[in-house]
Amino acid sequence: MDPARSIAGRLLRWLRGRSSDPPAAPHLAFGREGEDRAAAFLRAKGMKILRRNFRARTGGEIDIVCRDGDVLVFVEVKSRASDAYGSPASAVDRKKRRLIKRAAMAWLRMLEMPGIAFRFDIVEVVGDGGPRHIEGAFTLPPPFHY
């Protein structure tokens, strides 16, 4: 018997015997659900989702990259079970904004379109309530280059 076929057959039997994905940690599943709700909310507002969870090689991550008409929007999603410890948007501190901006600059460099309009938004998801959209939550300090 061909060794490659034998190995492939064993691998397939092993893969079938496993569950599809290990269960996610509760906080990660909660955050993923918040991002799903935020993406559905933005779509309902007429925005086109371009990418979710974009990670730049230079560091930083953007939860949702979307288009609102002719404007490119970089969205940070913050999910909380309650607002007992303040609004979710207050967790987007200077360090987090710097990482988001770094990832956004990487995205803009990939586009090679220096004149494109863009903004930074935050979507808060608290408990079972509807998402709250904060447009233009923060900006880049002038002058900026990408």
N, C-alpha and C positions, 0 to 999 in steps of 0.2 A: 504494500500500500504506500502511496505517495506521502512522505512525512508532512508536507505542507498541508495536505487535505486533512490528515489526522489532527494536526495542531489546530487548524481552523475549526474542525468539527468540535473538538473539546472546548475551544474558546466560546463558540456559539452556545453550547450546552451550559457552560458556566455562566455566561451572560444572561441566558433565559432564566436561570435559577435565582438570580438576584433581583431585588426590587429595583424599580427604575431609578429612583434617586433616594439618597438617605434623607430622613426628615430634617428640615431646616431648624436651626435654633429659633425659639419663639420670637425673640426680638428681630431676627432677620426676616421671618415670615410676616411679622407685623409691618415692618418697613416696606417689604415687597408689596403687601396688600395696599399700603398707603400710596405707593408709586403707581400701582394699577388704577386706583381710584382717581388719582391726580391726572393720569394720562387720559382716562375716559372723560373726565371733567373738561380738560383742555380740548379734546376732540369735539365735545358737545358745544364748545364755544366757537368752533370753526377753525381751530388751529390744526396744522398738519404735523404729526409727530415724525421726525426724521430719524432719531436715534435715541435709545435709552441706555443709560449707564455707560456713557463715553468716558474712557480712561485715556488720558494723554501719557505719552512716553516720558514727558518731563515732570510728571506728577499732577495730581488733581483729577477730579472726576465731576462730571455733570450728570445729574439724574435724568433729565429729559432735554433734548435739543429739538426745538420745533420751529415752525414758521407761522407767524401771525400776519397774513397778507404778505407784504414785502419786507417784513422785519424778522430777522433771525432772533430767536428767543432761547436763552439758556436758563433752564428752570431747576431750582433746588427744591426738593420735596422734603418737608419735615413732618413726620407723623408722631403723634403723642396720644396716649390713652385719655389724658385729660390736660387741661391747662392750669392745673393746680400749682405748677412750678414756673408759670409764665407762659407766654405765647411760644409756639414752636419756632417762629421766625427769630426770636431773640437768641436761639441757639446758633444762628448763622453769624458767628463772631468774625473778627478781623482775619484770623488765621484761616477759617473756612472760606471766607470771601476770596482770600488770596489764592487758595487752591482752585476754586471755581474759575477765577479769572485766568489762572495759568492754563487750565484745560481749555477755556474759551479761546485764548490766544492761539493754542495749538490747532483748534478747529478752524479758526479764521485763516491761519497760515496754510492749511490744507486747501482751502477754497481759492486762495490767491485772488481775492476780490477785495481790495483795500477800501472801496467805497461803500461796502454793504452796511446797512443799518442793523444794529443789534441792541438787545437790552438784556438785563438780568432780572428774572422774576423769582418769587418764592411762592410755593403752594403749601399752605398749612392744612393738614388733615388731623382733626381732633376727634377722637372717639368715633361714634357712629354718625356724627354730623357731616354736612356737606363740606367739601374743600373750600378754602378761602384763598383767593388769588390776589397776590400783591404784585402789581405790575411795576416795573422799574424800581425794584427794591433797593438796588445799589447800582453804582456806575463805576467806570474806570476813571482814575484821576488823569487829567490831561498833563502833558502829552503822553500818548501811549503809542507803541509800535508793535506790530505783530509780523 
